Amino acid sequence: MTRSNALPAARALALLRVITGVLLTVGAAGKMKFYFVAGVLPVPVTALTWQLELPIRLSAWLAMHRSGLLVAIVRDLLLPNGAFVAGLLAWIEVSTGVLFVLGLRTRVAGVFAGLVVGALVLAAGGAASLGGRFYLLLMVVVLVCIIGDAGQVGGMDGWRRERSRDRNL
């Protein structure tokens, strides 16, 4: 494939990266709430409804599955720390979404986004449910962004690479 043929594909991958970042950021915004310190300074925190909802969803998933490594992880690690895990998922989802939109550290952000989306597949009731299918598709898109190094075109990763190349000349 020549360079002129690769550019439209790279631009399409960049567009896919930005759309994925927006989806992650908007999805996380629904899990956050803003409190105002002194009536002026907004401080984002994880919404109480999400902190209560995630353990309920994980319990429902756990009721359908009886054994396996993933069941042990959900039962012994995620469920007892449900509120903390919910907050962690929301914050990681926000940060990976912003990194995807900017095209900054796209591969690292993609790995964390994949972990978050995997947890959201579980919370949605597995891949057989409608919400789980959406998150599974999002997981595939995140993997494509990781493999294709989506931050190189139209992102900060490509800008940083060009800047370091200019410095080395």
N, C-alpha and C positions, 0 to 999 in steps of 0.2 A: 504494500500500500504506500503510495507516495504521500509526501507531506501535504500536498494540496487536497488529497482525498481524506486525510485524517482530520483536517481542521473542522469540517462540519460535524463529524462524530464527536470531537472533543468539545465543541460548543454545545451540542445536544447533551453531553454528559454534564457539562457545567450547569445547564438549565435544570437538569434532573437533580443535581446537587442542591441548587438554590431552592427548588420546590420542596425537596425533602427537608431541608433546613427550616423552611417556613412551616411545613406541617408539624415538625417536631416542636418548634417554638410555640405555635398556636395551641397544639395539644397540651403542652406543659403550662401554658398560660391559664388554661381551665383548671389546673391543679394548684394554682397559686392564688394568693390573696394579698392585697396591699394594706398594711397598717401605716398610719401616719404618726410620726413622732412629732410632738408639739404642734400637730395640725399642719405641718409643712413638709417634712421629709418622708417620702414614701419608702417603706421597707417591705420587700417581698418576703412572704413566708408561705409555707405549704398550707393549703386549706385544710381545715379540720374534716370536712366531708371526704376528701381524698384519703386522709390518714385513717378514717374509719372504714371507707369503702374497700380499700385494697385488701386488708386482712379478711373481710367477708368474701370477696371474690376468690382469694387464695384458698379459703376454707371450702368453698363450693367446688373448686377444682380438685382439691384434695379428697373430697368425698367421692368423686368419680374415679379416682386412681388409687390403687391400693399399695403397690410396691414399686421399687426401682430407686435409682440414685436420685433422680429429680424429685421424687416424692419425699425422700429423706431430707433433701436440701430445703424443700418448701416447708415440711413439717418441723424440722429441727432448727433451721436458721432464719428463714424469712418470716414465718408466722409468729413466732414469739417476739420478734422485733418489728412488727407490722408498721407501726407509726413511723419509726426511724427509716425503714426501707421505703415507705411511701414518700417521705421527704427527700431521701437520697435519689430516688428515681426521678422525681419532679425536677430537682436541681440539675441532675446530669442531663435530663432531656432538654432543659433550657440551654445549658451550656453547649451541648453538642449541636443543637439547632442553630445557635448563633455562629458557632465555628463552621458549620456547613454553609451557611449563607455567606460568610466572609471568605470561605475557601481556605481557611487557616488550619493547619495541622489536620487535614482532612482524613488521613488514614487513622490517626489516633482517635479522632472524634468518631470516626466510623466504627471502630471497635467498641467504644463505649455506647454508641447509639445502638449497635447490634445487641449488646447486653440488655439495654433498657427495653428495646423492642421485644426481645425474647421474654422478658419478664411481663411485658404488657400482653403478649400472646397468652401467657398463663393466666393473667388476671382477666382476660376477656373470655376465658372458658375453653381455651385450646384452639387449635387450628380448624376445628370443625365448625365453630361458631362464626357468625357473620363478622363480628369485630375482630376475631382472631385471624380471619382471612385477610382483612385489611392490613393488620400488623405483620402478617407473614409476607405479604407483597412488599410492604415497607422494608422488611428485613432483606429481601432480595435486592431492592434498590440500593440499600446501604451497602450490601456486599459488592454490587457493581461499582459503586462509588469508591470503595476501598481498592478493588482490583484495578480499576481504570485510573486511579490517582486523580480524582475529579477536581482537585484544587489547582491543578497546573494551568488551566485555561480560565481566565476571568476570575481568578482567586488570588489570595495573598500568598499561597504556596508558590505559584508561578512567578509572582512579583519578587518574592524573596530569592528564588533560584536565579532569576535574571540579574538581580542586584548583586548577588554573590559572584556570579560569573563575570560581571563588569569589574568588580573589585579585584578579581584574580588576574585580569588582563593587564 
